[in-house]
């Protein structure tokens, strides 16, 4: 079970991306899926986001991260999570499994 503060921050991140995408739910869902956020940790002043695609999360010249930090009123830290189980769950070509 997720901690209530983690759920709240996750919802606020989703709202940030929805606003960023001009209320386009399909575009927002695709963008959040592409980020592959695997974990969020929250403390008093910081939120740490574990994500597979760091560049997408940061944005050009860091503009996403800066705007997200201001939106959340928390410092956002990013941890690259290339070993996420999410990546193993995505079906690949049969040759990849042999």
VENSULKA-V501608 format. One record per backbone hydrogen bond with DSSP energy under -0.5 kcal/mol. CO is the residue of the C=O (numbers start at 0). NH is the residue of the N-H. E is the energy in kcal/mol with one decimal. If there is no record, write none. Layout:
# VENSULKA-V501608
co = (CO/CO)
nh = (NH/NH)
e = (E/E)
This chain:
# VENSULKA-V501608
co = (2/2/3/4/5/6/7/8/9/10/11/12/13/14/15/16/17/18/20/22/23/24/25/26/27/28/29/30/31/31/32/34/34/35/38/40/44/45/46/46/47/47/48/48/49/49/50/51/52/53/54/57/57/58/59/61/62/63/64/65/66/67/68/68/74/74/76/78/80/83/83/84/85/92/93/93/94)
nh = (5/6/7/8/9/10/11/12/13/14/15/16/17/18/19/20/22/21/23/24/27/28/29/30/31/32/33/34/35/36/35/51/52/51/49/47/74/42/48/76/40/49/50/78/37/38/80/53/56/57/58/63/64/61/62/65/66/67/68/69/70/71/72/73/46/76/48/50/83/86/87/88/89/95/96/97/97)
e = (-0.6/-2.1/-2.4/-2.0/-2.6/-2.4/-2.1/-2.4/-2.3/-2.4/-2.3/-2.3/-2.2/-2.6/-2.5/-1.8/-2.7/-1.6/-1.5/-1.0/-2.3/-2.8/-2.2/-2.5/-2.7/-2.2/-2.7/-1.6/-1.0/-0.6/-0.5/-1.0/-1.5/-1.0/-2.9/-3.0/-2.5/-2.7/-0.5/-3.0/-2.7/-0.5/-0.6/-2.5/-2.6/-1.1/-2.1/-0.9/-1.6/-2.7/-2.4/-1.1/-1.6/-1.8/-2.1/-2.2/-2.3/-2.9/-2.4/-1.9/-2.5/-2.9/-1.5/-1.3/-2.5/-0.6/-2.8/-2.3/-0.8/-0.9/-0.8/-1.4/-0.9/-1.5/-1.5/-0.6/-0.7)
